[in-house]
Structures are given as structure tokens and as C-alpha cells.
Amino acid sequence: MVATVTGGMGATGVPDGARLGEYLRGRLPGVDGPLEVTPLGGGQSNPTYLIRAGERRYALRTKPARAVDLLPSAHQIEREYRVLGALAGAGVPVPAVHHLCTDEDVIGRAFFVMDFVAGRVWTDPRLAELSTGERAQLFDDMNRVLATLHTLDYQALGLADFGKPGDYLARQIARWSRQYRASETTSVPAMDRLIQWLPTRIPPDDGTCLVHGDFRLDNLVIAPDQPRVVAVLDWELATLGSPLADLAYHCCVYHFPVGLYRGLAGVDCAALGIPAEADYLSSYCRRTGRSTVDHWDYYLAYNFFRMAAIVQGIRKRAELGTAASANALEFGSGVMQLAMMGWELARRLGA
């Protein structure tokens, strides 16, 4: 049984604006009464809301509205708040953060408040609204932002203890294997095989950097008037880890069919002005000082496995009625396809 926290929330699960306003009075500029709270976006994990305080607008990021967490290491908004604060002025565009509240008695769950960044958020990487030249510019800017993140001095940012250096893939494979088993609802043989095979073929360590963990188009806010990233959102999975694993996750879009998580496989990228994957990797290498990207198929296979584990957790939360998004059950239906894509790559590597 899953117990649901309701204190401080309305009947719809939206945080109570009067109670939130009362708490934030004196803690947040412009707040002196009840707040208007509106759900934002279609995220699958931590709910996000637009809050209006007169002419001011902020974003509210909360843990899911429940007391029992399916995956104990998930939804760590405290880590999100910390990394966003550390990145202020570091060259990676992020919203400014203002207040973290871990007292669940206020609205029934922990939350933090950050700036609301106006702009455009797209989910389809074909970017039909943009011209050929604008698509090329936006893909180049995404590449620039990720390369900048991976070359930051995380120790100088005060994040030396934000994760464990070394053995990143081994620890991540073990973590997502445990979380997949914790949320497993049906047998997926390809996942069973990947759980056994991935730890046996881990490539040599490719370095340690600050990784986002979920760097994809719909977690980016694009400027209203130009193809430029003005904010990177959803840092729930950020940690210290492998830059190539983070890059491969970002590049999985090249391998997804259009109908699976809005991919580019089979799309004439050149006609759209979108760089080929090989060119995109070359730009990343140029910006980060790498000569090449080795073991690419392994990093992709690992990420298909990891995404299958994440999606399985979303599916489980949907079945329990605790998912953050109304389309979570549909989103979670891709576990088997993701696992099969990962296993096909593993077979290409001799599994």
C-alpha cells in the first residue's frame, strides 16, 4: 500500500497557494500573500509548478506527492538545489535558486523555489518550427553547453563530494539493476541479459566530471527569439561521473525511431540542418580536447539499459497511482523496446 501525503495540497494534488504564500512571506522577494500555483511541463518524476506572486514569477520544484518512495534514491531535490546553486555564473545556463524547504509539513512534501525562465521548450528534435539554419545553430549550442558542463572544475565549484570518483559505470549498473528489480512488473529477458553482461565489459575509465544525467532537448529552455539554450532544467540525476556516458545518453536521440521517445533514426538530418551523429561527436571532442570517442556502442547499450530501468520505475509509479505525469503509463510502455535496443548493441559487441 502507498500512503499519500495530502497536507498543504488541494484536492488536485497542486500545492496550496495560501499555505505556500504564508510560508514564503519574508523568505522570497515579492511574496506577501496567497500564491497562484499552476502545474508546469510534462515531467515524469519531480512535479514542477509556476507560482505567481503579483508581477513576479517563480518555479516550484517538489518531490512527488506521496509518503512512501518506490525508489529511495530517487527524487533528491536537495541535490538539485545544491548543484543549481553551485552552477550560478559557471557558464552553464541554469535558473537562479532562492529557497529550499525540507519540512514536509509545509505543503506535504519537500520543495525548492527557483526563477521561472521564459522561453521555448520542444520535445520533437526535428524542430519543425525552426529553419534549417536555426536547427544547426541550436544543435551546436546544445553541444556547446554539454561540453562546457563536462569541462567545469567541479572541485572549484564546491562539488568534490557530489559523487564518488572512479568506478562510475560499475556503480551505476548496480544501482539501476537494483532499481529495475525493485519496480519490475513483468519479465523482460533482454534486461536480464544486460544486467548480467554489462558489468563484464566496462571500458577503461574515461575521466570524472559533473554530469547532468538527463541532458535532452525537452529539459532545455530555448530563448524566445533565437536558437540558444537559456536554461538547463531537471538536475535530479546529476552527479560526478563519466562524460562519455552522459554524452551517449544525450545522443541516444539519433538511435530512437521517431515513434519512440521522439527520435531521429531514419530522419534525413542533413536536409533539416541537423548534424550527423559523427559530426556532433567531433564537435564535442573539439570543445573538450578529446581526440576520439572510444567504446561508443557500449556507452549506448548502457544508456538503453539505464533508460529501460528508469522507464520501468515510471511505469510502476503509474500503476500505483503516484506518477507525476498523466501520460506515465504510456511513457512507461517502452521498457521492452529499450532493453532490446541495448541487447542488440551488446550482441554487436560479442555478447
C-alpha positions, 0 to 999 in steps of 0.5 A: 500500500502507498500512503499519500501525503495530502497536507498543504495540497488541494484536492488536485494534488497542486500545492496550496497557494495560501499555505505556500504564500504564508510560508514564503512571506519574508523568505522570497522577494515579492511574496506577501500573500496567497500564491497562484500555483499552476502545474508546469511541463510534462515531467515524469518524476519531480512535479514542477509548478509556476507560482505567481506572486503579483508581477513576479514569477517563480518555479516550484520544484517538489518531490512527488506527492506521496509518503512512501518512495518506490525508489529511495534514491530517487527524487533528491531535490536537495541535490538539485538545489545544491548543484543549481546553486553551485552552477550560478555564473559557471557558464552553464545556463541554469535558473537562479535558486532562492529557497529550499524547504525540507519540512514536509509539513509545509505543503506535504512534501519537500520543495525548492523555489527557483526563477521561472525562465521564459522561453521555448521548450520542444520535445520533437528534435526535428524542430519543425518550427525552426529553419534549417539554419536555426536547427544547426545553430541550436544543435551546436549550442546544445553541444556547446553547453554539454561540453562546457558542463563536462569541462567545469572544475567541479572541485572549484565549484564546491562539488568534490563530494557530489559523487564518488570518483572512479568506478562510475559505470560499475556503480551505476549498473548496480544501482539501476539493476537494483532499481529495475528489480525493485519496480519490475512488473513483468519479465523482460529477458533482454534486461536480464541479459544486460544486467548480467553482461554489462558489468563484464565489459566496462571500458577503461575509465574515461575521466570524472566530471559533473554530469547532468544525467538527463541532458535532452532537448525537452529539459532545455529552455530555448530563448524566445527569439533565437536558437540558444539554450537559456536554461538547463532544467531537471538536475535530479540525476546529476552527479560526478561521473563519466562524460562519455556516458552522459554524452551517449545518453544525450545522443541516444536521440539519433538511435530512437525511431521517431515513434519512440521517445521522439527520435531521429533514426531514419530522419534525413538530418542533413536536409533539416540542418541537423548534424550527423551523429559523427559530426556532433561527436567531433564537435564535442571532442573539439570543445573538450580536447578529446581526440576520439570517442572510444567504446561508443556502442557500449556507452549506448547499450548502457544508456538503453539499459539505464533508460529501460530501468528508469522507464520501468520505475515510471511505469510502476509509479503509474500503476500505483497511482503516484506518477507525476505525469498523466501520460506515465503509463504510456511513457512507461510502455517502452521498457521492452523496446529499450532493453532490446535496443541495448541487447542488440548493441551488446550482441554487436559487441560479442555478447 
